Amino acid sequence: MGREISGSTRLAGVVGWPIEHSLSPALHNAAFDAASFDAISLALKVGQDRLSDAIRGLCAMGAVGVSVTMPHKAAVLALADHVDPLVERLGVANCLTMVDGEVFATSTDGQGCLDSLDEAVGFVPKGSSAVVLGAGGAASAIIVALLDAGCRVKVLTRRPEAAEELVQRLGGGLSVAVPQDLGGADLVVNATPLGMDGTKGEGLLAVLDPSLLSRGQIVLDTVYAPAETPLLLAARAVGAKTVGGLGMLVHQARRQLEGWMAQPVDPNVLWNAVGGRNEQ
């Protein structure tokens, strides 16, 4: 960072548990530096029992805003003064913006995913089909973004009841997938943490048989550490196009930052902060 930290410097960050692995502060600070925006972003490790204290404290200190990650994406809704219609629909938020002592909750995960797919492989959702793995906050956001963009979407989970609950909650033409649906989908998205450093990536492959994937389809893994997840390696082996999780991270952060700073953010600034593009 080339900027001087002063008494007027405002705080931003990412709130989660654990949080040490997060690249969000690097993205935020790169954007702040490029725009000469007087703020600094930190990784803020906050447990569930102190989440309310943390958010209210940040708001009281005049923070710009925070990115929200696991396991707080649902819990922060109760702490927001204003929740946008998308967040009401999803039941989760990944971004809080602090303005004049009030907290505004938004979600950028879904559009960040579509931005990443467009940038990496030119994916056009309208008229396409997708299978999304997972039923958590990121999965919900991605599913809604795909549905709203005209994509036919099915959801696949380890627990069938979780998929059924998601279908009932989100509606919009969403349906429950079976493993055999994977090969016929234009797009397959892993929206679970399986495959992340410190988790058992083979757990995902126990749900998703790589032999069901097909040449030419697009496979996106929202996990960004490691860059080469078990799913991406297996997908590439059968000739699928693969997209890593860094692109979604970059673009959901870009949309958050543009809201915080009220100005456009060059994606190249963010890509440079995380080592550049590395899509296959």
PyMOL commands that set and color helices and strands:
alter all, ss='L'
color gray80, all
select helices_A, chain A and resi 24-35+48-60+75-79+85-90+109-121+137-148+160-170+179-181+201-207+210-212+230-237+246-261+267-273
alter helices_A, ss='H'
color red, helices_A
select strands_A, chain A and resi 10-16+39-45+65-68+82-83+95-99+102-106+129-133+152-156+175-176+187-190+218-221+241-243
alter strands_A, ss='S'
color yellow, strands_A
deselect
rebuild
show_as cartoon
